[in-house]
């Protein structure tokens, strides 16, 4: 079995051939404005617009923890908005990250990536503003994506 590839650079600019999915974690409040989403929005307006519409119309769709929304931004590039955090602030109930929601979202992402024959690219999801631990998230990525033969690259900012 292969493993996750780690590189330094910008996850919004994957430099491999073929179809690519850029995956990141969103909150369940409809908020978009801090963290990795800013890099996404600097390159493409569609993921933010789609996420906000998905949240706004949530009574009639699947918007919830663990859900995934794929947004095509270029002929061979998709962005996966994955709902993996409850709220946006650390409080009495702990950090916003929800590992079980990320696990569910990654399983759904694996199905989508397989159907697209795509590689997956991401920052260290769930570890920035969501407050998660990479030691808990990395095994989820390995189990849900890598074990299914999906090439995964994780980007650390320079």
VMD Tcl script that draws the C-alpha trace (Angstrom):
set ca {
  {0.00 0.00 0.00}
  {1.26 3.47 -0.81}
  {1.26 6.29 1.69}
  {0.55 9.99 1.94}
  {3.02 12.23 0.10}
  {4.07 15.35 2.02}
  {5.31 18.44 0.17}
  {5.97 22.09 0.90}
  {3.79 24.46 -1.08}
  {0.27 25.60 -1.87}
  {-2.47 22.97 -1.88}
  {-4.47 25.09 -4.33}
  {-1.78 24.56 -6.98}
  {-1.23 20.79 -7.26}
  {1.48 20.09 -9.83}
  {0.50 16.61 -10.98}
  {-1.17 15.45 -14.17}
  {-4.72 14.17 -14.31}
  {-7.87 14.99 -12.39}
  {-7.30 16.55 -8.97}
  {-9.57 17.11 -5.98}
  {-8.53 19.76 -3.46}
  {-10.10 18.77 -0.15}
  {-10.60 20.96 2.90}
  {-12.73 21.10 6.03}
  {-15.60 23.57 6.49}
  {-17.75 24.39 9.49}
  {-21.46 23.65 9.92}
  {-22.44 27.31 10.45}
  {-22.10 28.58 6.90}
  {-19.06 30.67 7.82}
  {-16.34 31.10 5.20}
  {-13.65 33.68 5.79}
  {-10.61 32.39 7.70}
  {-7.94 29.78 7.16}
  {-7.42 27.72 4.01}
  {-10.71 28.88 2.46}
  {-9.10 32.27 1.85}
  {-6.51 30.63 -0.42}
  {-9.31 28.75 -2.20}
  {-11.33 31.95 -2.69}
  {-8.30 33.83 -4.03}
  {-8.10 31.30 -6.89}
  {-11.77 30.51 -7.55}
  {-15.08 32.10 -6.51}
  {-17.17 28.96 -7.13}
  {-16.40 26.90 -3.98}
  {-17.41 29.70 -1.61}
  {-20.57 30.53 -3.58}
  {-21.54 26.85 -3.73}
  {-20.86 26.34 0.01}
  {-22.93 29.40 0.99}
  {-25.84 28.30 -1.24}
  {-25.56 24.73 0.14}
  {-25.78 26.10 3.70}
  {-28.55 28.57 2.87}
  {-30.70 25.80 1.34}
  {-29.76 23.18 3.98}
  {-33.37 22.38 4.84}
  {-33.68 20.85 1.37}
  {-30.28 19.16 0.98}
  {-27.62 17.05 2.72}
  {-25.69 19.90 4.40}
  {-24.58 18.46 7.76}
  {-21.52 17.13 9.53}
  {-19.85 14.52 7.32}
  {-21.31 15.81 4.06}
  {-19.17 16.56 0.99}
  {-19.84 19.00 -1.83}
  {-17.69 18.75 -4.96}
  {-17.32 21.94 -6.98}
  {-15.65 21.91 -10.39}
  {-13.32 24.91 -10.73}
  {-11.23 23.96 -13.78}
  {-11.54 21.21 -16.41}
  {-9.38 18.84 -14.30}
  {-9.70 20.42 -10.83}
  {-12.46 20.02 -8.24}
  {-12.73 21.44 -4.72}
  {-14.27 19.24 -2.02}
  {-16.05 21.23 0.69}
  {-16.21 18.73 3.59}
  {-18.27 19.57 6.69}
  {-15.98 18.46 9.51}
  {-16.25 20.98 12.29}
  {-19.04 22.00 14.65}
  {-19.02 25.76 14.92}
  {-15.93 27.92 14.65}
  {-14.68 28.59 18.18}
  {-13.07 26.55 20.91}
  {-15.37 26.69 23.92}
  {-16.76 24.66 26.78}
  {-17.37 21.73 24.41}
  {-13.76 21.75 23.19}
  {-12.33 22.42 19.76}
  {-14.58 22.64 16.67}
  {-13.08 19.61 14.85}
  {-15.30 16.52 14.66}
  {-13.17 13.51 13.79}
  {-16.15 11.26 13.08}
  {-17.51 13.83 10.60}
  {-14.12 14.07 8.86}
  {-14.00 10.26 8.70}
  {-17.47 10.13 7.11}
  {-16.58 12.93 4.69}
  {-13.33 11.20 3.68}
  {-15.23 7.97 2.95}
  {-17.62 9.93 0.71}
  {-14.69 11.75 -0.88}
  {-13.05 8.39 -1.65}
  {-16.12 7.35 -3.67}
  {-16.07 10.65 -5.60}
  {-12.31 10.56 -6.22}
  {-12.52 6.95 -7.41}
  {-15.36 7.82 -9.81}
  {-13.32 10.74 -11.19}
  {-10.05 8.76 -11.20}
  {-8.61 11.71 -9.28}
  {-5.75 12.32 -6.90}
  {-6.53 14.20 -3.67}
  {-4.64 17.27 -2.43}
  {-5.09 19.04 0.89}
  {-3.50 21.03 3.67}
  {-3.40 19.32 7.08}
  {-7.19 19.31 7.23}
  {-8.88 19.88 10.56}
  {-5.65 21.02 12.25}
  {-5.75 24.78 11.79}
  {-8.70 26.78 13.04}
  {-10.65 23.56 13.73}
  {-8.09 22.67 16.43}
  {-7.63 19.03 15.47}
  {-4.62 16.79 15.89}
  {-2.83 15.46 12.81}
  {-2.04 12.25 14.69}
  {-5.80 11.57 14.74}
  {-6.57 12.76 11.19}
  {-3.68 11.17 9.28}
  {-4.87 7.58 10.02}
  {-8.36 8.49 8.75}
  {-6.88 9.68 5.45}
  {-4.77 6.55 5.20}
  {-7.73 4.26 5.91}
  {-10.35 6.03 3.78}
  {-8.29 7.21 0.79}
  {-4.82 5.66 0.57}
  {-6.08 2.14 1.34}
  {-8.38 2.47 -1.68}
  {-5.47 3.31 -3.96}
  {-6.11 7.05 -4.12}
  {-2.96 9.18 -4.35}
  {-2.98 11.76 -1.54}
  {-0.66 14.75 -1.23}
  {-0.60 16.89 1.90}
  {0.82 20.40 1.58}
  {2.62 22.34 4.29}
  {2.89 26.07 3.63}
  {6.38 27.44 3.02}
}
mol new
graphics top color blue
foreach p $ca { graphics top sphere $p radius 0.5 }
foreach p [lrange $ca 0 end-1] q [lrange $ca 1 end] { graphics top cylinder $p $q radius 0.2 }
display resetview
